[in-house]
């Protein structure tokens, strides 16, 4: 028998789940590609879903996390802002500590098995 603690971590803004692993990954993909469309494709989500997620994030923080420059001949460009980078960093750091905590507590469960 293997016992272990699990959990999902979300950052709430005014009581609403706003930032979680999926949205942080989306921000990272946008940073990597400079494109919401490419980020969405890589995550197997629709452009509309990705755009709505970014719009939701941008409307929940005091500054936008992603700035979107609509395209011309070469298409648009999306840029993760300094605030977006801070959200990514804070979430990733806290998530790593959270996973470590779950592992340590799960290790303590061995005495029950």
Jmol script that loads the backbone (N, CA, C; Angstrom):
load data "model"
ATOM      1  N   UNK A   1       0.848  -1.174   0.000  1.00  0.00           N
ATOM      2  CA  UNK A   1       0.000   0.000   0.000  1.00  0.00           C
ATOM      3  C   UNK A   1       0.895   1.239   0.000  1.00  0.00           C
ATOM      4  N   UNK A   2       0.574   2.155  -0.898  1.00  0.00           N
ATOM      5  CA  UNK A   2       1.332   3.404  -0.944  1.00  0.00           C
ATOM      6  C   UNK A   2       0.392   4.556  -0.630  1.00  0.00           C
ATOM      7  N   UNK A   3       0.726   5.310   0.381  1.00  0.00           N
ATOM      8  CA  UNK A   3      -0.049   6.475   0.776  1.00  0.00           C
ATOM      9  C   UNK A   3       0.737   7.724   0.417  1.00  0.00           C
ATOM     10  N   UNK A   4       0.037   8.705  -0.106  1.00  0.00           N
ATOM     11  CA  UNK A   4       0.719   9.969  -0.378  1.00  0.00           C
ATOM     12  C   UNK A   4      -0.297  11.101  -0.425  1.00  0.00           C
ATOM     13  N   UNK A   5       0.171  12.254  -0.010  1.00  0.00           N
ATOM     14  CA  UNK A   5      -0.648  13.456  -0.085  1.00  0.00           C
ATOM     15  C   UNK A   5      -0.526  14.052  -1.485  1.00  0.00           C
ATOM     16  N   UNK A   6      -1.631  14.585  -1.972  1.00  0.00           N
ATOM     17  CA  UNK A   6      -1.632  15.289  -3.247  1.00  0.00           C
ATOM     18  C   UNK A   6      -2.406  16.588  -3.072  1.00  0.00           C
ATOM     19  N   UNK A   7      -2.264  17.449  -4.015  1.00  0.00           N
ATOM     20  CA  UNK A   7      -3.009  18.700  -3.962  1.00  0.00           C
ATOM     21  C   UNK A   7      -2.713  19.542  -5.183  1.00  0.00           C
ATOM     22  N   UNK A   8      -3.617  20.439  -5.448  1.00  0.00           N
ATOM     23  CA  UNK A   8      -3.426  21.390  -6.542  1.00  0.00           C
ATOM     24  C   UNK A   8      -3.365  22.783  -5.957  1.00  0.00           C
ATOM     25  N   UNK A   9      -2.526  23.573  -6.544  1.00  0.00           N
ATOM     26  CA  UNK A   9      -2.267  24.905  -6.032  1.00  0.00           C
ATOM     27  C   UNK A   9      -2.784  25.940  -7.018  1.00  0.00           C
ATOM     28  N   UNK A  10      -3.524  26.904  -6.512  1.00  0.00           N
ATOM     29  CA  UNK A  10      -4.022  28.013  -7.317  1.00  0.00           C
ATOM     30  C   UNK A  10      -3.837  29.305  -6.543  1.00  0.00           C
ATOM     31  N   UNK A  11      -3.606  30.362  -7.274  1.00  0.00           N
ATOM     32  CA  UNK A  11      -3.579  31.693  -6.691  1.00  0.00           C
ATOM     33  C   UNK A  11      -4.943  32.306  -6.942  1.00  0.00           C
ATOM     34  N   UNK A  12      -5.596  32.718  -5.869  1.00  0.00           N
ATOM     35  CA  UNK A  12      -6.903  33.361  -6.000  1.00  0.00           C
ATOM     36  C   UNK A  12      -6.729  34.870  -5.975  1.00  0.00           C
ATOM     37  N   UNK A  13      -7.531  35.542  -6.760  1.00  0.00           N
ATOM     38  CA  UNK A  13      -7.612  36.990  -6.731  1.00  0.00           C
ATOM     39  C   UNK A  13      -9.053  37.321  -6.366  1.00  0.00           C
ATOM     40  N   UNK A  14      -9.227  37.995  -5.259  1.00  0.00           N
ATOM     41  CA  UNK A  14     -10.559  38.337  -4.752  1.00  0.00           C
ATOM     42  C   UNK A  14     -11.475  37.121  -4.684  1.00  0.00           C
ATOM     43  N   UNK A  15     -10.931  35.992  -4.188  1.00  0.00           N
ATOM     44  CA  UNK A  15     -11.718  34.788  -3.984  1.00  0.00           C
ATOM     45  C   UNK A  15     -11.975  33.952  -5.218  1.00  0.00           C
ATOM     46  N   UNK A  16     -11.354  34.295  -6.329  1.00  0.00           N
ATOM     47  CA  UNK A  16     -11.556  33.568  -7.587  1.00  0.00           C
ATOM     48  C   UNK A  16     -10.244  32.946  -8.039  1.00  0.00           C
ATOM     49  N   UNK A  17     -10.282  31.623  -8.350  1.00  0.00           N
ATOM     50  CA  UNK A  17      -9.078  30.971  -8.874  1.00  0.00           C
ATOM     51  C   UNK A  17      -8.668  31.684 -10.148  1.00  0.00           C
ATOM     52  N   UNK A  18      -7.450  32.201 -10.134  1.00  0.00           N
ATOM     53  CA  UNK A  18      -6.991  33.000 -11.269  1.00  0.00           C
ATOM     54  C   UNK A  18      -5.741  32.418 -11.904  1.00  0.00           C
ATOM     55  N   UNK A  19      -4.782  32.005 -11.097  1.00  0.00           N
ATOM     56  CA  UNK A  19      -3.518  31.500 -11.614  1.00  0.00           C
ATOM     57  C   UNK A  19      -3.323  30.074 -11.105  1.00  0.00           C
ATOM     58  N   UNK A  20      -3.047  29.184 -12.040  1.00  0.00           N
ATOM     59  CA  UNK A  20      -2.747  27.800 -11.717  1.00  0.00           C
ATOM     60  C   UNK A  20      -1.688  27.292 -12.674  1.00  0.00           C
ATOM     61  N   UNK A  21      -1.352  26.022 -12.575  1.00  0.00           N
ATOM     62  CA  UNK A  21      -0.291  25.473 -13.425  1.00  0.00           C
ATOM     63  C   UNK A  21      -0.532  25.671 -14.920  1.00  0.00           C
ATOM     64  N   UNK A  22      -1.754  25.511 -15.374  1.00  0.00           N
ATOM     65  CA  UNK A  22      -2.040  25.651 -16.800  1.00  0.00           C
ATOM     66  C   UNK A  22      -1.839  27.068 -17.309  1.00  0.00           C
ATOM     67  N   UNK A  23      -2.303  28.035 -16.550  1.00  0.00           N
ATOM     68  CA  UNK A  23      -2.137  29.424 -16.986  1.00  0.00           C
ATOM     69  C   UNK A  23      -0.695  29.874 -16.900  1.00  0.00           C
ATOM     70  N   UNK A  24       0.027  29.366 -15.924  1.00  0.00           N
ATOM     71  CA  UNK A  24       1.457  29.693 -15.848  1.00  0.00           C
ATOM     72  C   UNK A  24       2.186  29.079 -17.042  1.00  0.00           C
ATOM     73  N   UNK A  25       1.839  27.857 -17.387  1.00  0.00           N
ATOM     74  CA  UNK A  25       2.445  27.234 -18.571  1.00  0.00           C
ATOM     75  C   UNK A  25       2.120  28.042 -19.826  1.00  0.00           C
ATOM     76  N   UNK A  26       0.886  28.520 -19.930  1.00  0.00           N
ATOM     77  CA  UNK A  26       0.510  29.349 -21.078  1.00  0.00           C
ATOM     78  C   UNK A  26       1.367  30.609 -21.132  1.00  0.00           C
ATOM     79  N   UNK A  27       1.548  31.264 -20.001  1.00  0.00           N
ATOM     80  CA  UNK A  27       2.411  32.451 -19.966  1.00  0.00           C
ATOM     81  C   UNK A  27       3.833  32.110 -20.413  1.00  0.00           C
ATOM     82  N   UNK A  28       4.345  30.987 -19.956  1.00  0.00           N
ATOM     83  CA  UNK A  28       5.701  30.577 -20.337  1.00  0.00           C
ATOM     84  C   UNK A  28       5.798  30.294 -21.830  1.00  0.00           C
ATOM     85  N   UNK A  29       4.779  29.680 -22.396  1.00  0.00           N
ATOM     86  CA  UNK A  29       4.775  29.388 -23.842  1.00  0.00           C
ATOM     87  C   UNK A  29       4.672  30.676 -24.652  1.00  0.00           C
ATOM     88  N   UNK A  30       3.896  31.621 -24.170  1.00  0.00           N
ATOM     89  CA  UNK A  30       3.802  32.915 -24.852  1.00  0.00           C
ATOM     90  C   UNK A  30       5.155  33.608 -24.810  1.00  0.00           C
ATOM     91  N   UNK A  31       5.807  33.553 -23.659  1.00  0.00           N
ATOM     92  CA  UNK A  31       7.151  34.139 -23.540  1.00  0.00           C
ATOM     93  C   UNK A  31       8.096  33.480 -24.535  1.00  0.00           C
ATOM     94  N   UNK A  32       8.009  32.165 -24.657  1.00  0.00           N
ATOM     95  CA  UNK A  32       8.895  31.412 -25.543  1.00  0.00           C
ATOM     96  C   UNK A  32       8.647  31.727 -27.013  1.00  0.00           C
ATOM     97  N   UNK A  33       7.389  31.797 -27.405  1.00  0.00           N
ATOM     98  CA  UNK A  33       7.041  31.935 -28.822  1.00  0.00           C
ATOM     99  C   UNK A  33       6.684  33.354 -29.260  1.00  0.00           C
ATOM    100  N   UNK A  34       6.345  34.213 -28.304  1.00  0.00           N
ATOM    101  CA  UNK A  34       5.905  35.556 -28.670  1.00  0.00           C
ATOM    102  C   UNK A  34       4.559  35.551 -29.370  1.00  0.00           C
ATOM    103  N   UNK A  35       3.792  34.490 -29.162  1.00  0.00           N
ATOM    104  CA  UNK A  35       2.538  34.316 -29.884  1.00  0.00           C
ATOM    105  C   UNK A  35       1.539  33.521 -29.038  1.00  0.00           C
ATOM    106  N   UNK A  36       0.338  34.059 -28.926  1.00  0.00           N
ATOM    107  CA  UNK A  36      -0.724  33.330 -28.236  1.00  0.00           C
ATOM    108  C   UNK A  36      -1.127  32.117 -29.062  1.00  0.00           C
ATOM    109  N   UNK A  37      -1.212  32.292 -30.366  1.00  0.00           N
ATOM    110  CA  UNK A  37      -1.619  31.185 -31.237  1.00  0.00           C
ATOM    111  C   UNK A  37      -0.649  30.004 -31.131  1.00  0.00           C
ATOM    112  N   UNK A  38       0.639  30.275 -31.212  1.00  0.00           N
ATOM    113  CA  UNK A  38       1.635  29.197 -31.120  1.00  0.00           C
ATOM    114  C   UNK A  38       1.622  28.555 -29.735  1.00  0.00           C
ATOM    115  N   UNK A  39       1.465  29.372 -28.696  1.00  0.00           N
ATOM    116  CA  UNK A  39       1.394  28.835 -27.339  1.00  0.00           C
ATOM    117  C   UNK A  39       0.185  27.919 -27.201  1.00  0.00           C
ATOM    118  N   UNK A  40      -0.952  28.347 -27.729  1.00  0.00           N
ATOM    119  CA  UNK A  40      -2.176  27.547 -27.657  1.00  0.00           C
ATOM    120  C   UNK A  40      -2.001  26.234 -28.407  1.00  0.00           C
ATOM    121  N   UNK A  41      -1.437  26.288 -29.591  1.00  0.00           N
ATOM    122  CA  UNK A  41      -1.216  25.076 -30.378  1.00  0.00           C
ATOM    123  C   UNK A  41      -0.348  24.085 -29.624  1.00  0.00           C
ATOM    124  N   UNK A  42       0.717  24.584 -29.020  1.00  0.00           N
ATOM    125  CA  UNK A  42       1.629  23.707 -28.303  1.00  0.00           C
ATOM    126  C   UNK A  42       0.963  23.060 -27.086  1.00  0.00           C
ATOM    127  N   UNK A  43      -0.042  23.740 -26.539  1.00  0.00           N
ATOM    128  CA  UNK A  43      -0.743  23.213 -25.371  1.00  0.00           C
ATOM    129  C   UNK A  43      -2.033  22.476 -25.759  1.00  0.00           C
ATOM    130  N   UNK A  44      -2.257  22.306 -27.054  1.00  0.00           N
ATOM    131  CA  UNK A  44      -3.467  21.638 -27.550  1.00  0.00           C
ATOM    132  C   UNK A  44      -4.741  22.302 -27.045  1.00  0.00           C
ATOM    133  N   UNK A  45      -4.759  23.630 -27.100  1.00  0.00           N
ATOM    134  CA  UNK A  45      -5.968  24.370 -26.742  1.00  0.00           C
ATOM    135  C   UNK A  45      -6.295  25.305 -27.890  1.00  0.00           C
ATOM    136  N   UNK A  46      -7.519  25.737 -27.929  1.00  0.00           N
ATOM    137  CA  UNK A  46      -7.916  26.641 -29.001  1.00  0.00           C
ATOM    138  C   UNK A  46      -7.335  28.033 -28.745  1.00  0.00           C
ATOM    139  N   UNK A  47      -7.187  28.777 -29.814  1.00  0.00           N
ATOM    140  CA  UNK A  47      -6.715  30.159 -29.693  1.00  0.00           C
ATOM    141  C   UNK A  47      -7.681  30.935 -28.813  1.00  0.00           C
ATOM    142  N   UNK A  48      -8.971  30.687 -28.997  1.00  0.00           N
ATOM    143  CA  UNK A  48      -9.993  31.397 -28.223  1.00  0.00           C
ATOM    144  C   UNK A  48      -9.835  31.135 -26.728  1.00  0.00           C
ATOM    145  N   UNK A  49      -9.614  29.876 -26.349  1.00  0.00           N
ATOM    146  CA  UNK A  49      -9.403  29.536 -24.938  1.00  0.00           C
ATOM    147  C   UNK A  49      -8.183  30.274 -24.381  1.00  0.00           C
ATOM    148  N   UNK A  50      -7.110  30.260 -25.143  1.00  0.00           N
ATOM    149  CA  UNK A  50      -5.879  30.912 -24.696  1.00  0.00           C
ATOM    150  C   UNK A  50      -6.090  32.413 -24.566  1.00  0.00           C
ATOM    151  N   UNK A  51      -6.746  33.002 -25.547  1.00  0.00           N
ATOM    152  CA  UNK A  51      -6.988  34.448 -25.517  1.00  0.00           C
ATOM    153  C   UNK A  51      -7.864  34.801 -24.321  1.00  0.00           C
ATOM    154  N   UNK A  52      -8.889  34.005 -24.054  1.00  0.00           N
ATOM    155  CA  UNK A  52      -9.768  34.271 -22.903  1.00  0.00           C
ATOM    156  C   UNK A  52      -9.014  34.133 -21.587  1.00  0.00           C
ATOM    157  N   UNK A  53      -8.116  33.158 -21.505  1.00  0.00           N
ATOM    158  CA  UNK A  53      -7.312  32.989 -20.286  1.00  0.00           C
ATOM    159  C   UNK A  53      -6.431  34.209 -20.053  1.00  0.00           C
ATOM    160  N   UNK A  54      -5.800  34.694 -21.108  1.00  0.00           N
ATOM    161  CA  UNK A  54      -4.941  35.878 -20.994  1.00  0.00           C
ATOM    162  C   UNK A  54      -5.769  37.107 -20.644  1.00  0.00           C
ATOM    163  N   UNK A  55      -6.917  37.260 -21.279  1.00  0.00           N
ATOM    164  CA  UNK A  55      -7.798  38.385 -20.978  1.00  0.00           C
ATOM    165  C   UNK A  55      -8.221  38.345 -19.504  1.00  0.00           C
ATOM    166  N   UNK A  56      -8.548  37.154 -19.027  1.00  0.00           N
ATOM    167  CA  UNK A  56      -8.932  36.981 -17.629  1.00  0.00           C
ATOM    168  C   UNK A  56      -7.792  37.388 -16.698  1.00  0.00           C
ATOM    169  N   UNK A  57      -6.584  36.913 -16.990  1.00  0.00           N
ATOM    170  CA  UNK A  57      -5.425  37.286 -16.175  1.00  0.00           C
ATOM    171  C   UNK A  57      -5.188  38.791 -16.197  1.00  0.00           C
ATOM    172  N   UNK A  58      -5.211  39.363 -17.386  1.00  0.00           N
ATOM    173  CA  UNK A  58      -4.944  40.797 -17.519  1.00  0.00           C
ATOM    174  C   UNK A  58      -5.960  41.645 -16.758  1.00  0.00           C
ATOM    175  N   UNK A  59      -7.194  41.164 -16.662  1.00  0.00           N
ATOM    176  CA  UNK A  59      -8.243  41.925 -15.982  1.00  0.00           C
ATOM    177  C   UNK A  59      -8.258  41.722 -14.471  1.00  0.00           C
ATOM    178  N   UNK A  60      -7.499  40.760 -13.956  1.00  0.00           N
ATOM    179  CA  UNK A  60      -7.499  40.481 -12.518  1.00  0.00           C
ATOM    180  C   UNK A  60      -6.335  41.144 -11.786  1.00  0.00           C
ATOM    181  N   UNK A  61      -5.333  41.553 -12.519  1.00  0.00           N
ATOM    182  CA  UNK A  61      -4.171  42.184 -11.895  1.00  0.00           C
ATOM    183  C   UNK A  61      -4.174  43.675 -12.189  1.00  0.00           C
ATOM    184  N   UNK A  62      -3.420  44.428 -11.399  1.00  0.00           N
ATOM    185  CA  UNK A  62      -3.383  45.888 -11.562  1.00  0.00           C
ATOM    186  C   UNK A  62      -2.658  46.320 -12.829  1.00  0.00           C
ATOM    187  N   UNK A  63      -1.837  45.421 -13.362  1.00  0.00           N
ATOM    188  CA  UNK A  63      -1.137  45.670 -14.623  1.00  0.00           C
ATOM    189  C   UNK A  63      -1.298  44.427 -15.479  1.00  0.00           C
ATOM    190  N   UNK A  64      -1.282  44.583 -16.802  1.00  0.00           N
ATOM    191  CA  UNK A  64      -1.417  43.392 -17.656  1.00  0.00           C
ATOM    192  C   UNK A  64      -0.221  42.453 -17.506  1.00  0.00           C
ATOM    193  N   UNK A  65      -0.488  41.159 -17.645  1.00  0.00           N
ATOM    194  CA  UNK A  65       0.576  40.159 -17.615  1.00  0.00           C
ATOM    195  C   UNK A  65       1.105  39.886 -19.013  1.00  0.00           C
ATOM    196  N   UNK A  66       0.262  40.149 -20.006  1.00  0.00           N
ATOM    197  CA  UNK A  66       0.641  39.970 -21.410  1.00  0.00           C
ATOM    198  C   UNK A  66       0.148  41.188 -22.178  1.00  0.00           C
ATOM    199  N   UNK A  67       1.025  41.734 -23.003  1.00  0.00           N
ATOM    200  CA  UNK A  67       0.655  42.828 -23.905  1.00  0.00           C
ATOM    201  C   UNK A  67       0.554  42.237 -25.301  1.00  0.00           C
ATOM    202  N   UNK A  68      -0.556  42.515 -25.957  1.00  0.00           N
ATOM    203  CA  UNK A  68      -0.811  41.952 -27.283  1.00  0.00           C
ATOM    204  C   UNK A  68      -0.759  43.077 -28.310  1.00  0.00           C
ATOM    205  N   UNK A  69       0.110  42.896 -29.284  1.00  0.00           N
ATOM    206  CA  UNK A  69       0.186  43.826 -30.414  1.00  0.00           C
ATOM    207  C   UNK A  69      -0.397  43.111 -31.611  1.00  0.00           C
ATOM    208  N   UNK A  70      -1.535  43.570 -32.059  1.00  0.00           N
ATOM    209  CA  UNK A  70      -2.214  42.902 -33.177  1.00  0.00           C
ATOM    210  C   UNK A  70      -1.390  43.054 -34.437  1.00  0.00           C
ATOM    211  N   UNK A  71      -1.517  42.046 -35.269  1.00  0.00           N
ATOM    212  CA  UNK A  71      -0.580  41.879 -36.365  1.00  0.00           C
ATOM    213  C   UNK A  71      -0.825  42.657 -37.620  1.00  0.00           C
ATOM    214  N   UNK A  72       0.070  42.620 -38.458  1.00  0.00           N
ATOM    215  CA  UNK A  72      -0.017  43.126 -39.809  1.00  0.00           C
ATOM    216  C   UNK A  72       0.306  41.970 -40.720  1.00  0.00           C
ATOM    217  N   UNK A  73       1.157  42.204 -41.673  1.00  0.00           N
ATOM    218  CA  UNK A  73       1.522  41.158 -42.629  1.00  0.00           C
ATOM    219  C   UNK A  73       2.180  39.962 -41.950  1.00  0.00           C
ATOM    220  N   UNK A  74       2.985  40.206 -40.942  1.00  0.00           N
ATOM    221  CA  UNK A  74       3.689  39.122 -40.269  1.00  0.00           C
ATOM    222  C   UNK A  74       2.959  38.546 -39.069  1.00  0.00           C
ATOM    223  N   UNK A  75       1.774  39.045 -38.788  1.00  0.00           N
ATOM    224  CA  UNK A  75       1.031  38.569 -37.625  1.00  0.00           C
ATOM    225  C   UNK A  75       1.343  39.395 -36.393  1.00  0.00           C
ATOM    226  N   UNK A  76       0.611  39.131 -35.338  1.00  0.00           N
ATOM    227  CA  UNK A  76       0.768  39.886 -34.104  1.00  0.00           C
ATOM    228  C   UNK A  76       1.869  39.338 -33.234  1.00  0.00           C
ATOM    229  N   UNK A  77       2.091  40.027 -32.141  1.00  0.00           N
ATOM    230  CA  UNK A  77       3.110  39.604 -31.189  1.00  0.00           C
ATOM    231  C   UNK A  77       2.540  39.763 -29.790  1.00  0.00           C
ATOM    232  N   UNK A  78       2.820  38.803 -28.953  1.00  0.00           N
ATOM    233  CA  UNK A  78       2.407  38.857 -27.557  1.00  0.00           C
ATOM    234  C   UNK A  78       3.668  38.844 -26.692  1.00  0.00           C
ATOM    235  N   UNK A  79       3.692  39.705 -25.697  1.00  0.00           N
ATOM    236  CA  UNK A  79       4.862  39.842 -24.835  1.00  0.00           C
ATOM    237  C   UNK A  79       4.426  39.715 -23.377  1.00  0.00           C
ATOM    238  N   UNK A  80       5.100  38.851 -22.648  1.00  0.00           N
ATOM    239  CA  UNK A  80       4.861  38.734 -21.210  1.00  0.00           C
ATOM    240  C   UNK A  80       5.553  39.921 -20.542  1.00  0.00           C
ATOM    241  N   UNK A  81       4.797  40.666 -19.755  1.00  0.00           N
ATOM    242  CA  UNK A  81       5.317  41.869 -19.108  1.00  0.00           C
ATOM    243  C   UNK A  81       6.139  41.512 -17.871  1.00  0.00           C
ATOM    244  N   UNK A  82       6.746  42.523 -17.282  1.00  0.00           N
ATOM    245  CA  UNK A  82       7.495  42.323 -16.042  1.00  0.00           C
ATOM    246  C   UNK A  82       6.584  41.771 -14.951  1.00  0.00           C
ATOM    247  N   UNK A  83       5.350  42.256 -14.884  1.00  0.00           N
ATOM    248  CA  UNK A  83       4.387  41.738 -13.902  1.00  0.00           C
ATOM    249  C   UNK A  83       4.083  40.273 -14.195  1.00  0.00           C
ATOM    250  N   UNK A  84       3.945  39.920 -15.466  1.00  0.00           N
ATOM    251  CA  UNK A  84       3.720  38.527 -15.848  1.00  0.00           C
ATOM    252  C   UNK A  84       4.888  37.645 -15.458  1.00  0.00           C
ATOM    253  N   UNK A  85       6.097  38.143 -15.661  1.00  0.00           N
ATOM    254  CA  UNK A  85       7.300  37.393 -15.270  1.00  0.00           C
ATOM    255  C   UNK A  85       7.332  37.178 -13.762  1.00  0.00           C
ATOM    256  N   UNK A  86       6.920  38.182 -13.012  1.00  0.00           N
ATOM    257  CA  UNK A  86       6.888  38.065 -11.561  1.00  0.00           C
ATOM    258  C   UNK A  86       5.853  37.019 -11.123  1.00  0.00           C
ATOM    259  N   UNK A  87       4.699  37.007 -11.769  1.00  0.00           N
ATOM    260  CA  UNK A  87       3.670  36.011 -11.456  1.00  0.00           C
ATOM    261  C   UNK A  87       4.194  34.608 -11.746  1.00  0.00           C
ATOM    262  N   UNK A  88       4.838  34.430 -12.898  1.00  0.00           N
ATOM    263  CA  UNK A  88       5.417  33.126 -13.242  1.00  0.00           C
ATOM    264  C   UNK A  88       6.413  32.697 -12.164  1.00  0.00           C
ATOM    265  N   UNK A  89       7.337  33.579 -11.831  1.00  0.00           N
ATOM    266  CA  UNK A  89       8.392  33.273 -10.876  1.00  0.00           C
ATOM    267  C   UNK A  89       7.832  32.947  -9.492  1.00  0.00           C
ATOM    268  N   UNK A  90       6.938  33.776  -9.000  1.00  0.00           N
ATOM    269  CA  UNK A  90       6.357  33.555  -7.674  1.00  0.00           C
ATOM    270  C   UNK A  90       5.580  32.244  -7.629  1.00  0.00           C
ATOM    271  N   UNK A  91       4.792  31.982  -8.676  1.00  0.00           N
ATOM    272  CA  UNK A  91       4.003  30.750  -8.691  1.00  0.00           C
ATOM    273  C   UNK A  91       4.913  29.531  -8.752  1.00  0.00           C
ATOM    274  N   UNK A  92       5.903  29.544  -9.625  1.00  0.00           N
ATOM    275  CA  UNK A  92       6.818  28.404  -9.756  1.00  0.00           C
ATOM    276  C   UNK A  92       7.590  28.158  -8.451  1.00  0.00           C
ATOM    277  N   UNK A  93       8.060  29.231  -7.822  1.00  0.00           N
ATOM    278  CA  UNK A  93       8.799  29.085  -6.565  1.00  0.00           C
ATOM    279  C   UNK A  93       7.908  28.488  -5.481  1.00  0.00           C
ATOM    280  N   UNK A  94       6.711  29.027  -5.343  1.00  0.00           N
ATOM    281  CA  UNK A  94       5.806  28.529  -4.311  1.00  0.00           C
ATOM    282  C   UNK A  94       5.360  27.104  -4.628  1.00  0.00           C
ATOM    283  N   UNK A  95       5.112  26.816  -5.889  1.00  0.00           N
ATOM    284  CA  UNK A  95       4.690  25.469  -6.294  1.00  0.00           C
ATOM    285  C   UNK A  95       5.779  24.444  -5.966  1.00  0.00           C
ATOM    286  N   UNK A  96       7.031  24.798  -6.160  1.00  0.00           N
ATOM    287  CA  UNK A  96       8.136  23.885  -5.830  1.00  0.00           C
ATOM    288  C   UNK A  96       8.162  23.611  -4.327  1.00  0.00           C
ATOM    289  N   UNK A  97       7.981  24.650  -3.519  1.00  0.00           N
ATOM    290  CA  UNK A  97       7.950  24.455  -2.070  1.00  0.00           C
ATOM    291  C   UNK A  97       6.736  23.624  -1.649  1.00  0.00           C
ATOM    292  N   UNK A  98       5.615  23.833  -2.319  1.00  0.00           N
ATOM    293  CA  UNK A  98       4.396  23.077  -2.045  1.00  0.00           C
ATOM    294  C   UNK A  98       4.599  21.596  -2.349  1.00  0.00           C
ATOM    295  N   UNK A  99       5.206  21.292  -3.505  1.00  0.00           N
ATOM    296  CA  UNK A  99       5.485  19.897  -3.856  1.00  0.00           C
ATOM    297  C   UNK A  99       6.437  19.257  -2.857  1.00  0.00           C
ATOM    298  N   UNK A 100       7.441  20.006  -2.421  1.00  0.00           N
ATOM    299  CA  UNK A 100       8.384  19.499  -1.427  1.00  0.00           C
ATOM    300  C   UNK A 100       7.663  19.188  -0.115  1.00  0.00           C
ATOM    301  N   UNK A 101       6.785  20.086   0.301  1.00  0.00           N
ATOM    302  CA  UNK A 101       6.000  19.878   1.516  1.00  0.00           C
ATOM    303  C   UNK A 101       5.148  18.619   1.403  1.00  0.00           C
ATOM    304  N   UNK A 102       4.468  18.436   0.278  1.00  0.00           N
ATOM    305  CA  UNK A 102       3.645  17.242   0.080  1.00  0.00           C
ATOM    306  C   UNK A 102       4.492  15.977   0.139  1.00  0.00           C
ATOM    307  N   UNK A 103       5.690  16.021  -0.447  1.00  0.00           N
ATOM    308  CA  UNK A 103       6.569  14.858  -0.426  1.00  0.00           C
ATOM    309  C   UNK A 103       7.022  14.538   1.001  1.00  0.00           C
ATOM    310  N   UNK A 104       7.420  15.566   1.723  1.00  0.00           N
ATOM    311  CA  UNK A 104       7.864  15.350   3.099  1.00  0.00           C
ATOM    312  C   UNK A 104       6.743  14.769   3.958  1.00  0.00           C
ATOM    313  N   UNK A 105       5.550  15.304   3.809  1.00  0.00           N
ATOM    314  CA  UNK A 105       4.417  14.802   4.583  1.00  0.00           C
ATOM    315  C   UNK A 105       4.032  13.398   4.142  1.00  0.00           C
ATOM    316  N   UNK A 106       4.159  13.110   2.856  1.00  0.00           N
ATOM    317  CA  UNK A 106       3.874  11.763   2.365  1.00  0.00           C
ATOM    318  C   UNK A 106       4.880  10.764   2.915  1.00  0.00           C
ATOM    319  N   UNK A 107       6.134  11.178   3.013  1.00  0.00           N
ATOM    320  CA  UNK A 107       7.166  10.303   3.587  1.00  0.00           C
ATOM    321  C   UNK A 107       6.830   9.942   5.028  1.00  0.00           C
ATOM    322  N   UNK A 108       6.210  10.845   5.745  1.00  0.00           N
ATOM    323  CA  UNK A 108       5.828  10.590   7.126  1.00  0.00           C
ATOM    324  C   UNK A 108       4.717   9.538   7.216  1.00  0.00           C
ATOM    325  N   UNK A 109       3.975   9.354   6.128  1.00  0.00           N
ATOM    326  CA  UNK A 109       2.862   8.389   6.132  1.00  0.00           C
ATOM    327  C   UNK A 109       3.328   6.943   6.113  1.00  0.00           C
ATOM    328  N   UNK A 110       4.587   6.725   5.845  1.00  0.00           N
ATOM    329  CA  UNK A 110       5.104   5.348   5.784  1.00  0.00           C
ATOM    330  C   UNK A 110       4.826   4.581   7.073  1.00  0.00           C
ATOM    331  N   UNK A 111       4.757   5.293   8.163  1.00  0.00           N
ATOM    332  CA  UNK A 111       4.484   4.627   9.435  1.00  0.00           C
ATOM    333  C   UNK A 111       3.065   4.065   9.509  1.00  0.00           C
ATOM    334  N   UNK A 112       2.188   4.546   8.636  1.00  0.00           N
ATOM    335  CA  UNK A 112       0.816   4.037   8.603  1.00  0.00           C
ATOM    336  C   UNK A 112       0.681   2.784   7.749  1.00  0.00           C
ATOM    337  N   UNK A 113       1.613   2.628   6.800  1.00  0.00           N
ATOM    338  CA  UNK A 113       1.540   1.521   5.841  1.00  0.00           C
ATOM    339  C   UNK A 113       2.022   0.259   6.412  1.00  0.00           C
TER     340      UNK A 113
END
end "model"
wireframe off; spacefill off
backbone 0.3
color backbone group
